[in-house]
């Protein structure tokens, strides 16, 4: 079966060129027709805010940044859940 296909392709080289041209034209047509956007529309169902301050305690980070960010995020009506992890020198909201 495969041997016959290979033999047919070798005996009729013009058919190979036509097939190659068809694939090339199909590729060019597809490239032109596919929509291209810099920022495609997407829905964000989660965001993450991370901060690092080496040498600071978790209490200091909570006072300096985390509580303020949480207060601002609480005012966002679309936010259904806010979880926070504060460790020494690191926080993730």
PDB file of N, CA, C and O in Angstrom, chain B, residues numbered from 101:
ATOM      1  N   UNK B 101       0.824  -1.192   0.000  1.00  0.00           N
ATOM      2  CA  UNK B 101       0.000   0.000   0.000  1.00  0.00           C
ATOM      3  C   UNK B 101       0.870   1.258   0.000  1.00  0.00           C
ATOM      4  O   UNK B 101       0.751   2.101  -0.888  1.00  0.00           O
ATOM      5  N   UNK B 102       1.742   1.377   0.998  1.00  0.00           N
ATOM      6  CA  UNK B 102       2.627   2.543   1.092  1.00  0.00           C
ATOM      7  C   UNK B 102       3.592   2.555  -0.092  1.00  0.00           C
ATOM      8  O   UNK B 102       3.917   3.609  -0.639  1.00  0.00           O
ATOM      9  N   UNK B 103       4.039   1.367  -0.472  1.00  0.00           N
ATOM     10  CA  UNK B 103       4.978   1.264  -1.590  1.00  0.00           C
ATOM     11  C   UNK B 103       4.350   1.802  -2.875  1.00  0.00           C
ATOM     12  O   UNK B 103       5.018   2.463  -3.670  1.00  0.00           O
ATOM     13  N   UNK B 104       3.073   1.519  -3.071  1.00  0.00           N
ATOM     14  CA  UNK B 104       2.375   1.997  -4.268  1.00  0.00           C
ATOM     15  C   UNK B 104       2.210   3.517  -4.246  1.00  0.00           C
ATOM     16  O   UNK B 104       2.325   4.172  -5.282  1.00  0.00           O
ATOM     17  N   UNK B 105       1.941   4.072  -3.066  1.00  0.00           N
ATOM     18  CA  UNK B 105       1.800   5.530  -2.949  1.00  0.00           C
ATOM     19  C   UNK B 105       3.124   6.215  -3.262  1.00  0.00           C
ATOM     20  O   UNK B 105       3.156   7.218  -3.975  1.00  0.00           O
ATOM     21  N   UNK B 106       4.218   5.673  -2.729  1.00  0.00           N
ATOM     22  CA  UNK B 106       5.545   6.243  -2.994  1.00  0.00           C
ATOM     23  C   UNK B 106       5.882   6.135  -4.478  1.00  0.00           C
ATOM     24  O   UNK B 106       6.391   7.084  -5.073  1.00  0.00           O
ATOM     25  N   UNK B 107       5.598   4.983  -5.071  1.00  0.00           N
ATOM     26  CA  UNK B 107       5.876   4.778  -6.496  1.00  0.00           C
ATOM     27  C   UNK B 107       5.065   5.758  -7.350  1.00  0.00           C
ATOM     28  O   UNK B 107       5.586   6.323  -8.312  1.00  0.00           O
ATOM     29  N   UNK B 108       3.796   5.958  -7.000  1.00  0.00           N
ATOM     30  CA  UNK B 108       2.942   6.888  -7.730  1.00  0.00           C
ATOM     31  C   UNK B 108       3.485   8.314  -7.618  1.00  0.00           C
ATOM     32  O   UNK B 108       3.496   9.053  -8.602  1.00  0.00           O
ATOM     33  N   UNK B 109       3.934   8.700  -6.419  1.00  0.00           N
ATOM     34  CA  UNK B 109       4.491  10.035  -6.218  1.00  0.00           C
ATOM     35  C   UNK B 109       5.767  10.254  -7.000  1.00  0.00           C
ATOM     36  O   UNK B 109       6.003  11.353  -7.501  1.00  0.00           O
ATOM     37  N   UNK B 110       6.593   9.232  -7.116  1.00  0.00           N
ATOM     38  CA  UNK B 110       7.843   9.354  -7.869  1.00  0.00           C
ATOM     39  C   UNK B 110       7.602   9.382  -9.376  1.00  0.00           C
ATOM     40  O   UNK B 110       8.352  10.020 -10.115  1.00  0.00           O
ATOM     41  N   UNK B 111       6.576   8.705  -9.822  1.00  0.00           N
ATOM     42  CA  UNK B 111       6.290   8.669 -11.256  1.00  0.00           C
ATOM     43  C   UNK B 111       5.600   9.944 -11.747  1.00  0.00           C
ATOM     44  O   UNK B 111       5.686  10.267 -12.932  1.00  0.00           O
ATOM     45  N   UNK B 112       4.935  10.657 -10.879  1.00  0.00           N
ATOM     46  CA  UNK B 112       4.189  11.859 -11.264  1.00  0.00           C
ATOM     47  C   UNK B 112       4.664  13.055 -10.427  1.00  0.00           C
ATOM     48  O   UNK B 112       3.977  13.454  -9.487  1.00  0.00           O
ATOM     49  N   UNK B 113       5.824  13.629 -10.755  1.00  0.00           N
ATOM     50  CA  UNK B 113       6.351  14.733  -9.941  1.00  0.00           C
ATOM     51  C   UNK B 113       5.511  16.011 -10.040  1.00  0.00           C
ATOM     52  O   UNK B 113       5.513  16.819  -9.111  1.00  0.00           O
ATOM     53  N   UNK B 114       4.801  16.202 -11.142  1.00  0.00           N
ATOM     54  CA  UNK B 114       3.990  17.415 -11.266  1.00  0.00           C
ATOM     55  C   UNK B 114       2.875  17.427 -10.224  1.00  0.00           C
ATOM     56  O   UNK B 114       2.486  18.489  -9.738  1.00  0.00           O
ATOM     57  N   UNK B 115       2.363  16.246  -9.883  1.00  0.00           N
ATOM     58  CA  UNK B 115       1.335  16.149  -8.853  1.00  0.00           C
ATOM     59  C   UNK B 115       1.893  16.577  -7.494  1.00  0.00           C
ATOM     60  O   UNK B 115       1.190  17.205  -6.703  1.00  0.00           O
ATOM     61  N   UNK B 116       3.144  16.242  -7.226  1.00  0.00           N
ATOM     62  CA  UNK B 116       3.787  16.668  -5.979  1.00  0.00           C
ATOM     63  C   UNK B 116       3.898  18.188  -5.920  1.00  0.00           C
ATOM     64  O   UNK B 116       3.656  18.785  -4.872  1.00  0.00           O
ATOM     65  N   UNK B 117       4.255  18.808  -7.018  1.00  0.00           N
ATOM     66  CA  UNK B 117       4.365  20.264  -7.047  1.00  0.00           C
ATOM     67  C   UNK B 117       3.000  20.932  -6.850  1.00  0.00           C
ATOM     68  O   UNK B 117       2.886  21.937  -6.148  1.00  0.00           O
ATOM     69  N   UNK B 118       1.985  20.369  -7.466  1.00  0.00           N
ATOM     70  CA  UNK B 118       0.636  20.922  -7.302  1.00  0.00           C
ATOM     71  C   UNK B 118       0.181  20.790  -5.851  1.00  0.00           C
ATOM     72  O   UNK B 118      -0.404  21.721  -5.297  1.00  0.00           O
ATOM     73  N   UNK B 119       0.443  19.650  -5.238  1.00  0.00           N
ATOM     74  CA  UNK B 119       0.084  19.440  -3.838  1.00  0.00           C
ATOM     75  C   UNK B 119       0.848  20.400  -2.929  1.00  0.00           C
ATOM     76  O   UNK B 119       0.273  20.956  -1.993  1.00  0.00           O
ATOM     77  N   UNK B 120       2.122  20.597  -3.196  1.00  0.00           N
ATOM     78  CA  UNK B 120       2.928  21.532  -2.412  1.00  0.00           C
ATOM     79  C   UNK B 120       2.414  22.963  -2.570  1.00  0.00           C
ATOM     80  O   UNK B 120       2.335  23.701  -1.588  1.00  0.00           O
ATOM     81  N   UNK B 121       2.068  23.358  -3.784  1.00  0.00           N
ATOM     82  CA  UNK B 121       1.519  24.689  -4.029  1.00  0.00           C
ATOM     83  C   UNK B 121       0.176  24.866  -3.316  1.00  0.00           C
ATOM     84  O   UNK B 121      -0.094  25.926  -2.752  1.00  0.00           O
ATOM     85  N   UNK B 122      -0.658  23.836  -3.341  1.00  0.00           N
ATOM     86  CA  UNK B 122      -1.948  23.896  -2.655  1.00  0.00           C
ATOM     87  C   UNK B 122      -1.762  24.079  -1.147  1.00  0.00           C
ATOM     88  O   UNK B 122      -2.456  24.892  -0.537  1.00  0.00           O
ATOM     89  N   UNK B 123      -0.847  23.345  -0.550  1.00  0.00           N
ATOM     90  CA  UNK B 123      -0.585  23.473   0.890  1.00  0.00           C
ATOM     91  C   UNK B 123      -0.038  24.861   1.202  1.00  0.00           C
ATOM     92  O   UNK B 123      -0.426  25.465   2.202  1.00  0.00           O
ATOM     93  N   UNK B 124       0.849  25.369   0.370  1.00  0.00           N
ATOM     94  CA  UNK B 124       1.404  26.709   0.582  1.00  0.00           C
ATOM     95  C   UNK B 124       0.311  27.773   0.505  1.00  0.00           C
ATOM     96  O   UNK B 124       0.243  28.655   1.361  1.00  0.00           O
ATOM     97  N   UNK B 125      -0.542  27.694  -0.516  1.00  0.00           N
ATOM     98  CA  UNK B 125      -1.622  28.673  -0.663  1.00  0.00           C
ATOM     99  C   UNK B 125      -2.621  28.580   0.491  1.00  0.00           C
ATOM    100  O   UNK B 125      -3.126  29.601   0.959  1.00  0.00           O
ATOM    101  N   UNK B 126      -2.902  27.382   0.943  1.00  0.00           N
ATOM    102  CA  UNK B 126      -3.792  27.202   2.083  1.00  0.00           C
ATOM    103  C   UNK B 126      -3.189  27.812   3.345  1.00  0.00           C
ATOM    104  O   UNK B 126      -3.909  28.395   4.156  1.00  0.00           O
ATOM    105  N   UNK B 127      -1.884  27.684   3.514  1.00  0.00           N
ATOM    106  CA  UNK B 127      -1.201  28.275   4.665  1.00  0.00           C
ATOM    107  C   UNK B 127      -1.268  29.794   4.620  1.00  0.00           C
ATOM    108  O   UNK B 127      -1.558  30.429   5.634  1.00  0.00           O
ATOM    109  N   UNK B 128      -1.006  30.378   3.471  1.00  0.00           N
ATOM    110  CA  UNK B 128      -1.062  31.834   3.328  1.00  0.00           C
ATOM    111  C   UNK B 128      -2.484  32.332   3.566  1.00  0.00           C
ATOM    112  O   UNK B 128      -2.679  33.327   4.264  1.00  0.00           O
ATOM    113  N   UNK B 129      -3.463  31.664   3.005  1.00  0.00           N
ATOM    114  CA  UNK B 129      -4.862  32.046   3.196  1.00  0.00           C
ATOM    115  C   UNK B 129      -5.249  31.969   4.673  1.00  0.00           C
ATOM    116  O   UNK B 129      -5.913  32.870   5.187  1.00  0.00           O
ATOM    117  N   UNK B 130      -4.842  30.909   5.352  1.00  0.00           N
ATOM    118  CA  UNK B 130      -5.158  30.757   6.772  1.00  0.00           C
ATOM    119  C   UNK B 130      -4.494  31.847   7.598  1.00  0.00           C
ATOM    120  O   UNK B 130      -5.107  32.384   8.521  1.00  0.00           O
ATOM    121  N   UNK B 131      -3.259  32.178   7.281  1.00  0.00           N
ATOM    122  CA  UNK B 131      -2.551  33.225   8.022  1.00  0.00           C
ATOM    123  C   UNK B 131      -3.250  34.572   7.874  1.00  0.00           C
ATOM    124  O   UNK B 131      -3.336  35.343   8.830  1.00  0.00           O
ATOM    125  N   UNK B 132      -3.742  34.848   6.687  1.00  0.00           N
ATOM    126  CA  UNK B 132      -4.420  36.124   6.445  1.00  0.00           C
ATOM    127  C   UNK B 132      -5.770  36.166   7.166  1.00  0.00           C
ATOM    128  O   UNK B 132      -6.145  37.209   7.703  1.00  0.00           O
ATOM    129  N   UNK B 133      -6.495  35.066   7.185  1.00  0.00           N
ATOM    130  CA  UNK B 133      -7.853  35.046   7.723  1.00  0.00           C
ATOM    131  C   UNK B 133      -7.917  34.899   9.245  1.00  0.00           C
ATOM    132  O   UNK B 133      -8.925  35.283   9.839  1.00  0.00           O
ATOM    133  N   UNK B 134      -6.901  34.368   9.890  1.00  0.00           N
ATOM    134  CA  UNK B 134      -6.936  34.195  11.343  1.00  0.00           C
ATOM    135  C   UNK B 134      -6.791  35.562  12.000  1.00  0.00           C
ATOM    136  O   UNK B 134      -5.847  36.293  11.700  1.00  0.00           O
ATOM    137  N   UNK B 135      -7.721  35.919  12.899  1.00  0.00           N
ATOM    138  CA  UNK B 135      -7.617  37.228  13.555  1.00  0.00           C
ATOM    139  C   UNK B 135      -6.415  37.282  14.501  1.00  0.00           C
ATOM    140  O   UNK B 135      -6.131  36.339  15.240  1.00  0.00           O
ATOM    141  N   UNK B 136      -5.727  38.414  14.446  1.00  0.00           N
ATOM    142  CA  UNK B 136      -4.554  38.604  15.295  1.00  0.00           C
ATOM    143  C   UNK B 136      -4.790  39.833  16.162  1.00  0.00           C
ATOM    144  O   UNK B 136      -5.160  40.892  15.656  1.00  0.00           O
ATOM    145  N   UNK B 137      -4.576  39.691  17.477  1.00  0.00           N
ATOM    146  CA  UNK B 137      -4.759  40.799  18.396  1.00  0.00           C
ATOM    147  C   UNK B 137      -3.581  40.852  19.352  1.00  0.00           C
ATOM    148  O   UNK B 137      -3.023  39.823  19.730  1.00  0.00           O
ATOM    149  N   UNK B 138      -3.212  42.063  19.735  1.00  0.00           N
ATOM    150  CA  UNK B 138      -2.124  42.216  20.704  1.00  0.00           C
ATOM    151  C   UNK B 138      -2.585  41.742  22.073  1.00  0.00           C
ATOM    152  O   UNK B 138      -1.880  40.988  22.745  1.00  0.00           O
ATOM    153  N   UNK B 139      -3.769  42.183  22.487  1.00  0.00           N
ATOM    154  CA  UNK B 139      -4.339  41.775  23.763  1.00  0.00           C
ATOM    155  C   UNK B 139      -5.700  41.133  23.498  1.00  0.00           C
ATOM    156  O   UNK B 139      -6.714  41.831  23.486  1.00  0.00           O
ATOM    157  N   UNK B 140      -5.740  39.823  23.287  1.00  0.00           N
ATOM    158  CA  UNK B 140      -7.024  39.179  23.017  1.00  0.00           C
ATOM    159  C   UNK B 140      -7.925  39.233  24.245  1.00  0.00           C
ATOM    160  O   UNK B 140      -7.436  39.262  25.374  1.00  0.00           O
ATOM    161  N   UNK B 141      -9.235  39.247  24.032  1.00  0.00           N
ATOM    162  CA  UNK B 141     -10.145  39.309  25.176  1.00  0.00           C
ATOM    163  C   UNK B 141     -10.028  38.051  26.034  1.00  0.00           C
ATOM    164  O   UNK B 141      -9.975  36.933  25.521  1.00  0.00           O
ATOM    165  N   UNK B 142      -9.989  38.253  27.324  1.00  0.00           N
ATOM    166  CA  UNK B 142      -9.919  37.123  28.249  1.00  0.00           C
ATOM    167  C   UNK B 142     -10.574  37.526  29.556  1.00  0.00           C
ATOM    168  O   UNK B 142     -10.678  38.708  29.882  1.00  0.00           O
ATOM    169  N   UNK B 143     -11.005  36.536  30.286  1.00  0.00           N
ATOM    170  CA  UNK B 143     -11.626  36.817  31.579  1.00  0.00           C
ATOM    171  C   UNK B 143     -10.654  36.414  32.681  1.00  0.00           C
ATOM    172  O   UNK B 143     -10.067  35.332  32.648  1.00  0.00           O
ATOM    173  N   UNK B 144     -10.501  37.289  33.638  1.00  0.00           N
ATOM    174  CA  UNK B 144      -9.626  37.008  34.768  1.00  0.00           C
ATOM    175  C   UNK B 144     -10.482  36.513  35.921  1.00  0.00           C
ATOM    176  O   UNK B 144     -11.297  37.263  36.459  1.00  0.00           O
ATOM    177  N   UNK B 145     -10.303  35.262  36.300  1.00  0.00           N
ATOM    178  CA  UNK B 145     -11.070  34.754  37.414  1.00  0.00           C
ATOM    179  C   UNK B 145     -10.260  34.754  38.710  1.00  0.00           C
ATOM    180  O   UNK B 145     -10.801  34.459  39.775  1.00  0.00           O
ATOM    181  N   UNK B 146      -8.990  35.079  38.629  1.00  0.00           N
ATOM    182  CA  UNK B 146      -8.156  35.164  39.831  1.00  0.00           C
ATOM    183  C   UNK B 146      -6.960  36.068  39.548  1.00  0.00           C
ATOM    184  O   UNK B 146      -6.422  36.079  38.441  1.00  0.00           O
ATOM    185  N   UNK B 147      -6.558  36.817  40.556  1.00  0.00           N
ATOM    186  CA  UNK B 147      -5.330  37.603  40.468  1.00  0.00           C
ATOM    187  C   UNK B 147      -4.494  37.309  41.700  1.00  0.00           C
ATOM    188  O   UNK B 147      -5.010  36.842  42.716  1.00  0.00           O
ATOM    189  N   UNK B 148      -3.216  37.580  41.604  1.00  0.00           N
ATOM    190  CA  UNK B 148      -2.304  37.349  42.719  1.00  0.00           C
ATOM    191  C   UNK B 148      -1.395  38.563  42.859  1.00  0.00           C
ATOM    192  O   UNK B 148      -0.814  39.040  41.884  1.00  0.00           O
ATOM    193  N   UNK B 149      -1.284  39.052  44.091  1.00  0.00           N
ATOM    194  CA  UNK B 149      -0.392  40.169  44.391  1.00  0.00           C
ATOM    195  C   UNK B 149       0.666  39.643  45.345  1.00  0.00           C
ATOM    196  O   UNK B 149       0.344  39.137  46.420  1.00  0.00           O
ATOM    197  N   UNK B 150       1.917  39.761  44.955  1.00  0.00           N
ATOM    198  CA  UNK B 150       3.022  39.246  45.757  1.00  0.00           C
ATOM    199  C   UNK B 150       3.987  40.375  46.058  1.00  0.00           C
ATOM    200  O   UNK B 150       4.276  41.209  45.199  1.00  0.00           O
ATOM    201  N   UNK B 151       4.480  40.394  47.282  1.00  0.00           N
ATOM    202  CA  UNK B 151       5.459  41.402  47.670  1.00  0.00           C
ATOM    203  C   UNK B 151       6.558  40.790  48.515  1.00  0.00           C
ATOM    204  O   UNK B 151       6.323  39.863  49.291  1.00  0.00           O
ATOM    205  N   UNK B 152       7.755  41.316  48.355  1.00  0.00           N
ATOM    206  CA  UNK B 152       8.914  40.829  49.104  1.00  0.00           C
ATOM    207  C   UNK B 152       9.617  42.023  49.723  1.00  0.00           C
ATOM    208  O   UNK B 152       9.902  43.011  49.045  1.00  0.00           O
ATOM    209  N   UNK B 153       9.895  41.925  51.016  1.00  0.00           N
ATOM    210  CA  UNK B 153      10.660  42.952  51.719  1.00  0.00           C
ATOM    211  C   UNK B 153      11.593  42.221  52.677  1.00  0.00           C
ATOM    212  O   UNK B 153      11.225  41.965  53.823  1.00  0.00           O
ATOM    213  N   UNK B 154      12.802  41.880  52.217  1.00  0.00           N
ATOM    214  CA  UNK B 154      13.718  41.066  53.021  1.00  0.00           C
ATOM    215  C   UNK B 154      14.027  41.714  54.368  1.00  0.00           C
ATOM    216  O   UNK B 154      14.265  42.918  54.456  1.00  0.00           O
ATOM    217  N   UNK B 155      14.019  40.903  55.395  1.00  0.00           N
ATOM    218  CA  UNK B 155      14.374  41.359  56.732  1.00  0.00           C
ATOM    219  C   UNK B 155      13.222  41.919  57.537  1.00  0.00           C
ATOM    220  O   UNK B 155      13.402  42.237  58.712  1.00  0.00           O
ATOM    221  N   UNK B 156      12.052  42.051  56.952  1.00  0.00           N
ATOM    222  CA  UNK B 156      10.920  42.605  57.698  1.00  0.00           C
ATOM    223  C   UNK B 156      10.113  41.478  58.335  1.00  0.00           C
ATOM    224  O   UNK B 156      10.093  40.349  57.843  1.00  0.00           O
ATOM    225  N   UNK B 157       9.459  41.805  59.425  1.00  0.00           N
ATOM    226  CA  UNK B 157       8.627  40.813  60.099  1.00  0.00           C
ATOM    227  C   UNK B 157       7.253  40.764  59.434  1.00  0.00           C
ATOM    228  O   UNK B 157       6.887  41.651  58.663  1.00  0.00           O
ATOM    229  N   UNK B 158       6.520  39.731  59.742  1.00  0.00           N
ATOM    230  CA  UNK B 158       5.185  39.601  59.159  1.00  0.00           C
ATOM    231  C   UNK B 158       4.254  40.697  59.678  1.00  0.00           C
ATOM    232  O   UNK B 158       3.386  41.168  58.942  1.00  0.00           O
ATOM    233  N   UNK B 159       4.427  41.109  60.943  1.00  0.00           N
ATOM    234  CA  UNK B 159       3.601  42.201  61.482  1.00  0.00           C
ATOM    235  C   UNK B 159       3.881  43.521  60.757  1.00  0.00           C
ATOM    236  O   UNK B 159       2.958  44.280  60.463  1.00  0.00           O
ATOM    237  N   UNK B 160       5.155  43.787  60.473  1.00  0.00           N
ATOM    238  CA  UNK B 160       5.516  45.022  59.779  1.00  0.00           C
ATOM    239  C   UNK B 160       4.926  45.038  58.365  1.00  0.00           C
ATOM    240  O   UNK B 160       4.398  46.057  57.920  1.00  0.00           O
ATOM    241  N   UNK B 161       5.020  43.909  57.668  1.00  0.00           N
ATOM    242  CA  UNK B 161       4.438  43.824  56.324  1.00  0.00           C
ATOM    243  C   UNK B 161       2.927  44.011  56.370  1.00  0.00           C
ATOM    244  O   UNK B 161       2.343  44.659  55.501  1.00  0.00           O
ATOM    245  N   UNK B 162       2.301  43.437  57.396  1.00  0.00           N
ATOM    246  CA  UNK B 162       0.856  43.570  57.517  1.00  0.00           C
ATOM    247  C   UNK B 162       0.462  45.030  57.710  1.00  0.00           C
ATOM    248  O   UNK B 162      -0.517  45.492  57.123  1.00  0.00           O
ATOM    249  N   UNK B 163       1.207  45.747  58.518  1.00  0.00           N
ATOM    250  CA  UNK B 163       0.905  47.165  58.748  1.00  0.00           C
ATOM    251  C   UNK B 163       1.239  48.030  57.538  1.00  0.00           C
ATOM    252  O   UNK B 163       0.470  48.923  57.181  1.00  0.00           O
ATOM    253  N   UNK B 164       2.382  47.768  56.904  1.00  0.00           N
ATOM    254  CA  UNK B 164       2.852  48.623  55.812  1.00  0.00           C
ATOM    255  C   UNK B 164       2.068  48.438  54.519  1.00  0.00           C
ATOM    256  O   UNK B 164       1.745  49.418  53.848  1.00  0.00           O
ATOM    257  N   UNK B 165       1.764  47.211  54.166  1.00  0.00           N
ATOM    258  CA  UNK B 165       1.227  46.988  52.827  1.00  0.00           C
ATOM    259  C   UNK B 165      -0.040  46.147  52.800  1.00  0.00           C
ATOM    260  O   UNK B 165      -1.023  46.519  52.160  1.00  0.00           O
ATOM    261  N   UNK B 166      -0.021  45.037  53.479  1.00  0.00           N
ATOM    262  CA  UNK B 166      -1.083  44.048  53.299  1.00  0.00           C
ATOM    263  C   UNK B 166      -2.450  44.591  53.692  1.00  0.00           C
ATOM    264  O   UNK B 166      -3.414  44.422  52.946  1.00  0.00           O
ATOM    265  N   UNK B 167      -2.552  45.235  54.840  1.00  0.00           N
ATOM    266  CA  UNK B 167      -3.865  45.734  55.276  1.00  0.00           C
ATOM    267  C   UNK B 167      -4.401  46.799  54.319  1.00  0.00           C
ATOM    268  O   UNK B 167      -5.604  46.853  54.065  1.00  0.00           O
ATOM    269  N   UNK B 168      -3.524  47.641  53.791  1.00  0.00           N
ATOM    270  CA  UNK B 168      -3.964  48.680  52.848  1.00  0.00           C
ATOM    271  C   UNK B 168      -4.450  48.068  51.529  1.00  0.00           C
ATOM    272  O   UNK B 168      -5.461  48.490  50.968  1.00  0.00           O
ATOM    273  N   UNK B 169      -3.714  47.073  51.053  1.00  0.00           N
ATOM    274  CA  UNK B 169      -4.115  46.412  49.800  1.00  0.00           C
ATOM    275  C   UNK B 169      -5.430  45.672  50.001  1.00  0.00           C
ATOM    276  O   UNK B 169      -6.309  45.719  49.140  1.00  0.00           O
ATOM    277  N   UNK B 170      -5.569  44.984  51.142  1.00  0.00           N
ATOM    278  CA  UNK B 170      -6.818  44.272  51.414  1.00  0.00           C
ATOM    279  C   UNK B 170      -8.005  45.232  51.495  1.00  0.00           C
ATOM    280  O   UNK B 170      -9.091  44.911  51.013  1.00  0.00           O
ATOM    281  N   UNK B 171      -7.811  46.393  52.093  1.00  0.00           N
ATOM    282  CA  UNK B 171      -8.896  47.376  52.169  1.00  0.00           C
ATOM    283  C   UNK B 171      -9.322  47.845  50.779  1.00  0.00           C
ATOM    284  O   UNK B 171     -10.513  47.990  50.505  1.00  0.00           O
ATOM    285  N   UNK B 172      -8.353  48.077  49.913  1.00  0.00           N
ATOM    286  CA  UNK B 172      -8.676  48.493  48.540  1.00  0.00           C
ATOM    287  C   UNK B 172      -9.368  47.370  47.774  1.00  0.00           C
ATOM    288  O   UNK B 172     -10.313  47.617  47.023  1.00  0.00           O
ATOM    289  N   UNK B 173      -8.901  46.141  47.962  1.00  0.00           N
ATOM    290  CA  UNK B 173      -9.522  45.015  47.265  1.00  0.00           C
ATOM    291  C   UNK B 173     -10.930  44.751  47.776  1.00  0.00           C
ATOM    292  O   UNK B 173     -11.784  44.291  47.017  1.00  0.00           O
ATOM    293  N   UNK B 174     -11.186  45.032  49.038  1.00  0.00           N
ATOM    294  CA  UNK B 174     -12.521  44.823  49.595  1.00  0.00           C
ATOM    295  C   UNK B 174     -13.542  45.748  48.943  1.00  0.00           C
ATOM    296  O   UNK B 174     -14.730  45.429  48.906  1.00  0.00           O
ATOM    297  N   UNK B 175     -13.096  46.885  48.431  1.00  0.00           N
ATOM    298  CA  UNK B 175     -14.020  47.815  47.778  1.00  0.00           C
ATOM    299  C   UNK B 175     -14.379  47.391  46.352  1.00  0.00           C
ATOM    300  O   UNK B 175     -15.303  47.945  45.757  1.00  0.00           O
ATOM    301  N   UNK B 176     -13.665  46.426  45.809  1.00  0.00           N
ATOM    302  CA  UNK B 176     -13.974  45.916  44.468  1.00  0.00           C
ATOM    303  C   UNK B 176     -15.187  44.999  44.582  1.00  0.00           C
ATOM    304  O   UNK B 176     -15.151  44.003  45.305  1.00  0.00           O
ATOM    305  N   UNK B 177     -16.256  45.333  43.873  1.00  0.00           N
ATOM    306  CA  UNK B 177     -17.503  44.577  44.015  1.00  0.00           C
ATOM    307  C   UNK B 177     -17.428  43.192  43.380  1.00  0.00           C
ATOM    308  O   UNK B 177     -18.148  42.285  43.798  1.00  0.00           O
ATOM    309  N   UNK B 178     -16.575  43.018  42.383  1.00  0.00           N
ATOM    310  CA  UNK B 178     -16.486  41.728  41.703  1.00  0.00           C
ATOM    311  C   UNK B 178     -15.682  40.700  42.495  1.00  0.00           C
ATOM    312  O   UNK B 178     -15.737  39.509  42.189  1.00  0.00           O
ATOM    313  N   UNK B 179     -14.940  41.140  43.503  1.00  0.00           N
ATOM    314  CA  UNK B 179     -14.110  40.219  44.280  1.00  0.00           C
ATOM    315  C   UNK B 179     -14.994  39.439  45.242  1.00  0.00           C
ATOM    316  O   UNK B 179     -15.645  40.021  46.109  1.00  0.00           O
ATOM    317  N   UNK B 180     -15.015  38.125  45.084  1.00  0.00           N
ATOM    318  CA  UNK B 180     -15.854  37.305  45.951  1.00  0.00           C
ATOM    319  C   UNK B 180     -15.072  36.705  47.114  1.00  0.00           C
ATOM    320  O   UNK B 180     -15.655  36.392  48.151  1.00  0.00           O
ATOM    321  N   UNK B 181     -13.770  36.541  46.958  1.00  0.00           N
ATOM    322  CA  UNK B 181     -12.960  35.909  47.997  1.00  0.00           C
ATOM    323  C   UNK B 181     -11.565  36.521  47.981  1.00  0.00           C
ATOM    324  O   UNK B 181     -10.958  36.674  46.921  1.00  0.00           O
ATOM    325  N   UNK B 182     -11.067  36.868  49.151  1.00  0.00           N
ATOM    326  CA  UNK B 182      -9.709  37.396  49.280  1.00  0.00           C
ATOM    327  C   UNK B 182      -8.993  36.555  50.328  1.00  0.00           C
ATOM    328  O   UNK B 182      -9.441  36.466  51.471  1.00  0.00           O
ATOM    329  N   UNK B 183      -7.894  35.945  49.941  1.00  0.00           N
ATOM    330  CA  UNK B 183      -7.097  35.172  50.901  1.00  0.00           C
ATOM    331  C   UNK B 183      -5.683  35.740  50.922  1.00  0.00           C
ATOM    332  O   UNK B 183      -5.148  36.152  49.893  1.00  0.00           O
ATOM    333  N   UNK B 184      -5.090  35.752  52.111  1.00  0.00           N
ATOM    334  CA  UNK B 184      -3.791  36.385  52.295  1.00  0.00           C
ATOM    335  C   UNK B 184      -2.863  35.456  53.066  1.00  0.00           C
ATOM    336  O   UNK B 184      -3.270  34.792  54.019  1.00  0.00           O
ATOM    337  N   UNK B 185      -1.603  35.425  52.631  1.00  0.00           N
ATOM    338  CA  UNK B 185      -0.544  34.713  53.353  1.00  0.00           C
ATOM    339  C   UNK B 185       0.558  35.727  53.618  1.00  0.00           C
ATOM    340  O   UNK B 185       1.100  36.325  52.689  1.00  0.00           O
ATOM    341  N   UNK B 186       0.886  35.917  54.898  1.00  0.00           N
ATOM    342  CA  UNK B 186       1.950  36.849  55.275  1.00  0.00           C
ATOM    343  C   UNK B 186       2.986  36.070  56.063  1.00  0.00           C
ATOM    344  O   UNK B 186       2.681  35.478  57.098  1.00  0.00           O
ATOM    345  N   UNK B 187       4.216  36.075  55.563  1.00  0.00           N
ATOM    346  CA  UNK B 187       5.333  35.429  56.249  1.00  0.00           C
ATOM    347  C   UNK B 187       6.424  36.465  56.437  1.00  0.00           C
ATOM    348  O   UNK B 187       6.319  37.584  55.934  1.00  0.00           O
ATOM    349  N   UNK B 188       7.436  36.108  57.134  1.00  0.00           N
ATOM    350  CA  UNK B 188       8.539  37.024  57.387  1.00  0.00           C
ATOM    351  C   UNK B 188       9.221  37.387  56.069  1.00  0.00           C
ATOM    352  O   UNK B 188       9.849  36.537  55.438  1.00  0.00           O
ATOM    353  N   UNK B 189       9.097  38.649  55.655  1.00  0.00           N
ATOM    354  CA  UNK B 189       9.732  39.136  54.439  1.00  0.00           C
ATOM    355  C   UNK B 189       8.966  38.880  53.161  1.00  0.00           C
ATOM    356  O   UNK B 189       9.481  39.157  52.077  1.00  0.00           O
ATOM    357  N   UNK B 190       7.734  38.352  53.251  1.00  0.00           N
ATOM    358  CA  UNK B 190       7.010  37.946  52.047  1.00  0.00           C
ATOM    359  C   UNK B 190       5.504  37.996  52.309  1.00  0.00           C
ATOM    360  O   UNK B 190       5.043  37.646  53.395  1.00  0.00           O
ATOM    361  N   UNK B 191       4.750  38.433  51.308  1.00  0.00           N
ATOM    362  CA  UNK B 191       3.289  38.313  51.397  1.00  0.00           C
ATOM    363  C   UNK B 191       2.705  37.982  50.034  1.00  0.00           C
ATOM    364  O   UNK B 191       3.277  38.308  48.993  1.00  0.00           O
ATOM    365  N   UNK B 192       1.555  37.329  50.068  1.00  0.00           N
ATOM    366  CA  UNK B 192       0.836  36.963  48.851  1.00  0.00           C
ATOM    367  C   UNK B 192      -0.651  37.141  49.120  1.00  0.00           C
ATOM    368  O   UNK B 192      -1.193  36.562  50.061  1.00  0.00           O
ATOM    369  N   UNK B 193      -1.300  37.937  48.295  1.00  0.00           N
ATOM    370  CA  UNK B 193      -2.734  38.188  48.452  1.00  0.00           C
ATOM    371  C   UNK B 193      -3.447  37.572  47.266  1.00  0.00           C
ATOM    372  O   UNK B 193      -4.672  37.653  47.172  1.00  0.00           O
TER     373      UNK B 193
END
